[in-house]
């Protein structure tokens, strides 16, 4: 899989972007692919025009496209229109939003790249336990990073996102099993299957109620703040999956 990266920022030089791409490509090849047995290559491409539009797929020279954009939401992106996103595997990194969340943009780019690899069209659901009621079955979006999105590590000095492993999507727990790459211990436990670590939140669909929800760890101000900021964007693949008419 080839992911085209388009740098539409007016302040971020391509040379700096290439340093980050190099680290994320190492993450994809050396960390992610050994566990998942599939991967991708991220490469920097030039924009095709002044307007931010992928309606004609012109910016997508590979299998998916990621944009680096100044500002904090889609309305600030010049010429952006959500109709352009129809049936195109895409992701957007809003540099202003990264600043508001006090997070290096390389982490968000890593997150978006890993999500594109796992589910390019954001149309996969996995039946699993509800994070607060393990006896109750719900459907989770097939997301690589959301359950651990507050956790990071570095490659060649570049901060990247933690991610879940295939066993995360298994019912029940097994001794010695790893459910995420870092395996961070919180309150004496590592990440549970279909669970979430501090600072994260999930997107789940409950077939009994017919509604989507975004559960977060109890009294987790970091997760709540992240949800508030990201909800303002209204342009992510997950948001469009859950709110198709918006």
C-alpha positions, 0 to 999 in steps of 0.5 A: 500500500502506498500512502501519498502525503501532501504538505499543504502547510505554509509554515512546515518545510518539506525537509522536516516532513521528510524526516518524520516520514522516514521515522513513520516508514520505519515504524510501519516496516519494523514495528507494525508489519511484524505483528499485523503481516501487512503494511504500507509506505508513506511518501511525500507528493506535490499538490496538484493545485491551489485548492485542497480537493481530492474529488478527482483523486489527482493528489492520490498517486498511490492507494490513499492520501494524507494531508498536512494542513494549517489551522484547526478545522476543515472550514479553514482549509482553502477550497475544502468540501466534504463531498470530495471525500466520498469513497476515497481513503484519506486522512487530514492532520490539522497542525493547529489542532495538534498545537491545541492538544499540545501534541507533536504533529508527527504523532497525529500523522503516525496515528492517521497513517496506521489507521489508513493501513488497518481500515482504508475506507473506515467501514470495518466493525469488530464484535467485542466486549463493551469496555464497561460491561464485559458481558455485553456485546457491541461493535467497535470500529477497527481502529489501530490507535484510538485505544492507546492514543495518548501513548507515544514513543520515539523513532530517530527522535521523532514521536510516533503513536502507540498502536494495538496488536491483533490480539486486542480484537480477541474475546477474553484474555490469555496469560502473557498476551500483548494487546498493544505495542508498548505494553504499558502497565496502568494500575498493575494491568496492561491493555485489555481486549476491547479496552482503553488506556488512560487518555483514550476513547473508543467508537462503538455501536450498540445494536440494542440501542442503534446508537454510536457512543464514545466511551472514555476512562472514568474521570479522564480529563485528557480523554474528554479534552481530546474528544472536544477538540476533535469533535470540532473538526467534523472531517475525520473518517470515523466522524463521517462514518458515524455522522454520514449526513453531516 
